[in-house]
Amino acid sequence: MIQVTRNIAIDEGELREEFVRASGPGGQHVNKVATAVKLRFDVAHSPSLPQDVRHRLMRLAGRRITEEGELVIDARRFRSQERNRQDARERLAALVRKAAERPKPRRKTHPTAASKRRRLEEKRRRGAIKRSREKPHEVP
């Protein structure tokens, strides 16, 4: 079990890991060993996630989510397979933790009287500046 928050824990059976060869530094070692990790987590059908968290996570994931609702995390930061596995799981937990935060509801506000006054005064000032650029009118 991966404990994400006090109420949310993801069963490791829901995760699928695929190991692939990573690009980058590592010399001959990088050409022989599959150290990069592709972690797949089915967000759309996971029993571990509450419905509201699931929707926020799918929105947060962006391009990392497939058409079927599967989250794919690609971890290739480290040279060892174990560190990349750990990194992928930490990134998944961080993403779910962020999705678990309820957004603060927005309250409609009205501009203050002073801010309305300042805005109108600035509009008058700008208008006066623009009027001063006009050609002078000829008086007959």
C-alpha positions as CSV (number, residue, x, y, z in Angstrom):
1,M,0.0,0.0,0.0
2,I,1.2,3.5,-0.9
3,Q,-0.2,5.9,1.8
4,V,-1.0,9.1,0.0
5,T,-3.1,11.0,2.5
6,R,-4.7,10.0,5.8
7,N,-7.8,8.8,3.9
8,I,-6.3,7.7,0.6
9,A,-4.1,4.7,0.1
10,I,-3.3,3.1,-3.3
11,D,-2.9,-0.7,-3.5
12,E,0.3,-1.7,-5.2
13,G,-1.7,-4.2,-7.2
14,E,-3.3,-1.3,-9.1
15,L,0.1,-0.2,-10.4
16,R,1.7,-1.6,-13.5
17,E,5.4,-1.0,-14.1
18,E,7.2,-1.4,-17.3
19,F,11.0,-1.2,-17.5
20,V,12.6,0.3,-20.6
21,R,16.0,1.5,-21.7
22,A,16.7,5.1,-20.7
23,S,18.6,7.6,-22.8
24,G,21.2,9.9,-21.3
25,P,24.4,9.4,-19.3
26,G,25.5,5.9,-18.2
27,G,27.9,4.8,-20.9
28,Q,27.7,1.2,-22.1
29,H,25.6,0.4,-19.0
30,V,22.7,2.5,-20.4
31,N,22.6,0.4,-23.6
32,K,22.3,-2.9,-21.8
33,V,20.0,-2.3,-18.8
34,A,16.4,-1.2,-18.7
35,T,16.5,1.3,-15.9
36,A,13.7,3.7,-16.9
37,V,10.3,3.0,-15.4
38,K,6.8,3.6,-17.0
39,L,4.4,3.5,-14.1
40,R,0.7,3.0,-15.2
41,F,-2.2,3.7,-12.8
42,D,-5.8,3.3,-13.9
43,V,-7.4,6.4,-12.5
44,A,-10.8,6.0,-14.1
45,H,-11.4,2.6,-12.5
46,S,-9.4,2.8,-9.3
47,P,-11.4,1.8,-6.2
48,S,-8.8,3.6,-4.0
49,L,-9.8,7.1,-5.2
50,P,-13.0,9.0,-4.2
51,Q,-15.0,10.4,-7.2
52,D,-14.1,14.1,-6.7
53,V,-10.3,13.3,-6.3
54,R,-10.5,11.1,-9.5
55,H,-12.0,14.0,-11.5
56,R,-9.4,16.5,-10.2
57,L,-6.6,14.1,-10.8
58,M,-7.7,13.5,-14.4
59,R,-7.7,17.2,-15.0
60,L,-4.4,17.7,-13.3
61,A,-2.6,14.9,-15.2
62,G,-3.1,16.6,-18.6
63,R,-1.1,14.8,-21.3
64,R,0.0,12.1,-19.0
65,I,-3.5,10.5,-19.0
66,T,-4.6,8.2,-21.8
67,E,-8.0,8.0,-23.5
68,E,-8.9,5.0,-21.3
69,G,-8.2,7.0,-18.1
70,E,-4.8,5.5,-17.4
71,L,-2.1,7.8,-15.8
72,V,1.4,7.1,-17.2
73,I,4.4,8.4,-15.3
74,D,7.8,8.1,-17.0
75,A,10.7,8.1,-14.6
76,R,14.2,8.1,-16.0
77,R,15.9,10.6,-13.8
78,F,18.3,8.2,-12.0
79,R,20.7,5.5,-13.3
80,S,19.3,2.7,-11.1
81,Q,16.0,1.0,-11.7
82,E,15.1,1.0,-8.0
83,R,15.6,4.8,-7.7
84,N,13.5,5.3,-10.8
85,R,10.7,3.1,-9.4
86,Q,10.8,5.0,-6.1
87,D,10.7,8.3,-8.0
88,A,7.7,7.3,-10.1
89,R,5.8,6.2,-7.0
90,E,6.6,9.5,-5.2
91,R,5.5,11.5,-8.2
92,L,2.2,9.6,-8.4
93,A,1.6,10.1,-4.7
94,A,2.4,13.9,-5.0
95,L,0.0,14.2,-7.9
96,V,-2.8,12.4,-6.0
97,R,-2.1,14.5,-2.9
98,K,-2.4,17.6,-5.0
99,A,-5.7,16.3,-6.5
100,A,-7.0,15.5,-3.0
101,E,-6.9,19.2,-1.9
102,R,-10.3,20.7,-2.3
103,P,-10.2,24.0,-4.2
104,K,-11.2,27.0,-2.2
105,P,-14.6,28.2,-3.5
106,R,-14.4,31.6,-5.1
107,R,-16.5,34.3,-3.6
108,K,-17.8,37.1,-5.8
109,T,-16.5,40.5,-4.7
110,H,-17.4,44.0,-5.7
111,P,-15.0,46.8,-6.3
112,T,-14.8,49.3,-3.5
113,A,-16.1,52.9,-3.9
114,A,-12.5,54.2,-3.6
115,S,-11.3,51.9,-6.4
116,K,-14.2,52.9,-8.7
117,R,-13.3,56.6,-8.0
118,R,-9.6,56.0,-8.8
119,R,-10.4,54.2,-12.0
120,L,-12.7,56.9,-13.2
121,E,-10.2,59.6,-12.3
122,E,-7.4,57.8,-14.2
123,K,-9.8,57.5,-17.2
124,R,-10.4,61.3,-17.1
125,R,-6.6,61.9,-16.8
126,R,-5.9,59.6,-19.8
127,G,-8.7,61.3,-21.8
128,A,-7.2,64.7,-21.1
129,I,-3.7,63.6,-22.2
130,K,-5.2,62.3,-25.5
131,R,-7.3,65.4,-26.0
132,S,-4.1,67.6,-25.6
133,R,-2.6,65.8,-28.5
134,E,-5.3,66.9,-30.9
135,K,-4.6,69.7,-33.4
136,P,-5.9,73.0,-32.1
137,H,-9.2,74.0,-33.5
138,E,-9.2,77.2,-35.6
139,V,-11.4,80.0,-34.3
140,P,-13.1,81.9,-37.1
